[in-house]
Every structure is written in C-alpha cells, then in structure tokens.
Amino acid sequence: MNELIQDSKINSFVESLPKTKIPFNNELIVNASTVLKSIDFPTTRSEAWKYTRLGRIKAISASGQSARVGKNLSRELIKDSYQISNSGLTFVYENGVFRSDLSSGEFPKGATIKPLTGCAKEELTSVGQTIQLENELFNSLNTVYAIDGMSIDIEDGTVINEPIQLIHLLTGKNTIANLRNVIRIGKFAKAEIMQSFFALDAENSFANSVTEINVSENAHLSIHKLQSETEGNFHISTEQVEQAKDSTFTINTITLDGTFVRNNLNISVNGINATTNLNGAYILKGQQHVDNHTCVDHKAPHCNSNELYKGVIDDKSTAVFNGKVFVRKDAQKINAFQSNANVLLSDLCTVNSKPELEIYADDVKCSHGSTTGQLDEEAVFYLRARGISEKTARSLMIEAFMADVLEKIENEDFLKYTQSKLNKRFNWESIVE
Amino acid sequence: MITINNLHASIDGKEILSGLSLEVKPGEVHAIMGPNGAGKSTLASVLAGREEYQVTSGSVNFDGKDLLDMSTEDRAREGLFLAFQYPVEIPGVSNVNFLRTALNEIREYKGQKSISAKDFMAMVREKSSVVELDPKLASRSVNVGFSGGEKKRNEIFQMAMLEPKLAILDETDSGLDIDALRIVANGVNTLKSKENATIVITHYQRLLDYIVPDFVHVLYNGRIVKSGTKELALELEEKGYDWIKAEIDAQ
C-alpha cells in the first residue's frame, strides 16, 4: 500500500508507519489509501478546521520514534493510576497495541469482546461503512494504519451492569498511535463503556482514535470518555454513532489534559423515538487547545437530543466548540436542545463557539445557545466578605459553574475519578458527598 | 471595637468620604442615616474592603488592628460582617456548603478545629430559626430564587452563623414589608450582646423602631455632620434632611 501513496503530500508523515494488521475488507483499505494519495493536512481555510491548526501534528517525525511498546508498565500501576472502575472488564492499549498482560477483569456473558486484530475477516465485513473517508485525513489514516483496538459486540437482549473499560496510554517520543474501535449494541441490550486516554513519559506523540458505534433498536449505551494526556501530546478522536429506533445513546466527554485535543462526535439518529445525550466538560490551562466538533443528525421523527458542553478556560489556552444539529425534512416532532457555556479565567485565553441549527422540518422544538463570560466578581466579593479566601471563592464559583454538566454523569466511579482530578487542581471537595 | 478617624475615600477619582470619624464600642448600636448620595453605602463598602474604592487618607482601627491593611476575607475572619444591601445570587453554590466553607476558614484563621458536619447542621437548624428562615432555603443555592425578604433574612442568618464582633447592616430594611422587617430586626436583637456591636445604615427611621440605636449619626457630603440619640432619628423622619443640609451648607 505504501507504494500507492509514495508521492502524496503526507508521505513524510506516514512513511514509517506500519500498515494495519486488522483484517478489514480490502475495498475499505483501497478506498482509504486512495484518499491518502491526494489529501493534505487541512488548513484553517477549511471551515471544519478554522480555529485549529495541525502544524505540530504534521511535523511529528515518526521515523525517529523509540520502540512503540515495551514500556515498563505493570498491572498495579494501571490499577492505581489509570483504572477508573475496579469492576468489569478492562482492556489496556499502549500506543494502539493491545497489552493483554495489563488487561484484567472478567468477560461479561452475552458479549464478544476482543482486540480487533484477533477478529476474523468475516467478522469485520461491515466495519468502516459509516466512517467518512472522502476529505477526511484522520479517518483515512486510521483505516490504513490502525494498529489495533477494541471490538465490542453485545448480543441482543443482554444487559451488562459492569462497565467495559478501555485505557489507552501514549508513551515514548514522536509516537503516532492509530486506535480503532468497533462497538455494536444489540437490540434491547444495555452497556456502559469507559474510554480513557493517558500519556506516560510521552513527548510530541499523537493518538488518533476512531470509534464506530452502532446502537440497535431499543438498546442503551452510555460512553464515558476521559482525555487526560500530558502536556506536549496530541489527540484526535472521532466517534461515528448510528442510532436505531427507540435507542438511547449518552456520551460524556471530559477533557482535562493534553496540549491538543480535537473531538469529532457524529451522531446519526436513524430511527424514531430515539434519545441522544451529549455532555462535555473541558477544563483548560497553560497552552492547551481543545476543539469539540459535534453533529447530531436527526433523520427520523419523534426524537430527543440534549447537548450541554461547558468549559473553564485559563492561562493562554483555547477552546473551540462547534455544535451542529440537523433536522431533516421528514423528522417532525424533534426536541433538540444545545447549549455551550464558557468561563474565561484569564485575559489571554480564547473561546470560539459556534452553535448551528439546520432545520428542514416544520414541527420541531429546537434551541441552541452559547455564552462566554467571566466569573461574577460581585459573587467572589460576597464569598470573601464571609471569610472565604479569594482562591477558594473562585474554586467554589468554578465548581458551581461546572456542577450541572458533571451532575449528568451517572456513573459514580467515573464521576469520582473526574472529581479527584479536578479536586487536585482546584481544591474542590464538595460535589461528591 | 472600631475607631474610624478622618477617613477619606474616593472612587474613580471622585471623593465620596471626606473626613469621616466614628467610634463604636462593644455592646453599642449605632445608626447612620443620611440623604441619598451622602456616602452611606460607600462607608460600608470601604469597611468591607471593596477594591474599587481608594482610601486616600485616614485610619480604621478594628479591635486593635489596622482594618484597612487587611484583605476582605481577613476582615471577615477578624469579626467584621457586612449585610449586603443587594445580596448576590450565586447559582450552584449551596447556602450550607458556602457557610460551612466560610465557618471553617474563619476557624482555621483563628487556629480552631473545623466544625463537624453534625454540629454544623445543628447550628444551621438553630440559627435559621432566629430569622424564621425555612431550613429548606439553607440547602438551596445562595439567594437564588429567594424573595427580597428571604434574601435579607438570609443575610441575618449568615450573620447568626458567623457570630461577628461588628455587624454592618447596609440598608437591610429597604424593600422589606413590615413583617419581614420585624423578623430581620428581631434576629438582629437576638444576636446582640455586650461583646458585639452593630452599625445600622438606613434611609428610614422605621427600622429604628425595632432596632433601637444608642446613637444616631447623620452622614452628609461624606462626613458625619450631626450625632445624637434615637430622638434625632425621629426628628429627621419628621423634618427631612433639608434643615441639616442648610445648616451645613451655610457654614
């Protein structure tokens, strides 16, 4: 395949990446390779990347990278530092490579869960069908160069009470890790999945994750996603979700660390009476750049979607929010609510917020809103006038601002883990009680 | 308790307080009255430490310490309490959480142990009854969805919880109906002791029927121009401020 793209504009970026060993169907690989042959890194001239520059990712020279796996990781370290819930099955990946030695927990009944490289070609025939490749560099890269990932298939009618966890660790210098996940929740089935992204001794490394999600009729899926890679590393995530009728899909995206994070969350609501919940919280400092692009495409009537993204932006960091809601012509009786709110803590931080509604039906209830402001100084003074230090007063105010979005996280382990990370930063102690 | 000496303060270069002096001793209640724009709320703001105001000269001694040298929170920790004219709504911060944080920071400042959750809740129940504040309001977000009267009662509830040495009530009576006024005044009177003192800033004599002051001062053009006993308040109610203005302006 490398011959095919030798003359491409991204050659220097991909030349030392190994081709995927996941047995995708050939057509998919050919299609993705064709895209890579002609595509270049998008620039800020393209609308989807208007506020997000990719120069630093483009400049990663993977040829000089150290060994991709073999980090001195232990199960204890995973358990102590990265594992969010102690119950359920945990799969650990390092730079996209499955680490069975670090993974733990019991396989739930009624589900088939394995690394994608362990799947047979026949099992993956439908993989990639919903992922757009045309004009999509990172999806195409992820297809041709996917190292591994998780395949989760929940049988019809199966309810799994313990969360299924995926922990991804980025390690080493100049690493490029393409992680691919495929999730299918059968009819009337229910599951909860945690995806958490960390970095350990990593520098100038890049994780590119693509997750395909299929939520069948009347199925329930909740995804809790935590992005906490360290400074100096980059992360792009794409989730492509297909929802059938009567299904419920919830995703909580918490972004705390990492120099560069871009989330592409695309939800196609294909069946009637489906419910979609998107919650996001980003708490930025230093020079972080976090870009959340979401798209909810209502193709069928009688559906509800609720989107709430909130951000706290400090120092010289930048947040981007672009939330799109489509309501197609025949998708009547849709209730779609979208809200983005930001608090700026410094004079040098930036927010670019763009809520978008495109409605082609005539009997719908849709709203969107975006606010960006500062902490209420009068309230800070009020708290101080009662004996509370300025630092604590500001923490209380930030905590209060984030409370409604954090309260939407139903999984207590995930909430507690997020909380403990935030407590360390802001000295909070009161939400989880 | 507090000695204010020749205090000058300005905002945006405009002088509001022009040589204000006042002494308040433990156990006393002082009322400060005066026409609009006299500097009443500025005095409260300067004492509480609002940073928009610049103190250009003068001194404030609070229980042996230089008040003006302290941060807002340290003034509160030393026992100064301001009941706000316009209590601030803080969505998402619960009244109890906020008060427990305040109480514990004050205790820490004084080198005391933090209060247990059990003792704290018992205290909330006891003190909320002082101002007949529905205990349910105590667990709600600070002042959010409170009526005007409830906000003012919440101020006095906070005062009861924090047990300050000196309480400054900044127009706590404004906007209150007679029942709420009585409840607020009753709360203040209940909390009164030989060790603490109260400064009541008001526009109306009405409040002073309920909180009986030992001294009444008239603030005009940034200074106290007349002091007397509670009879002065009655006189002001009857005659207004014009005679005092005329008296001062003639000088």
Interface residues (C-beta under 8 A of the other chain):
Chain A: D376 E378 A379 F381 Y382 L383 R384 A385 R386 G387 I388 S389 E390 T392 A393 L396 M397 E399 A400 F401 A403 D404 S430
Chain B: A48 G49 R50 S71 T72 E73 R75 A76 R77 F81 L82 F84 P87 V88 E89 I90 P91 G92 V93 N97 F98 L99 T101 A102 L103 E105 I106 Y109 S141 V142 Q158 L162
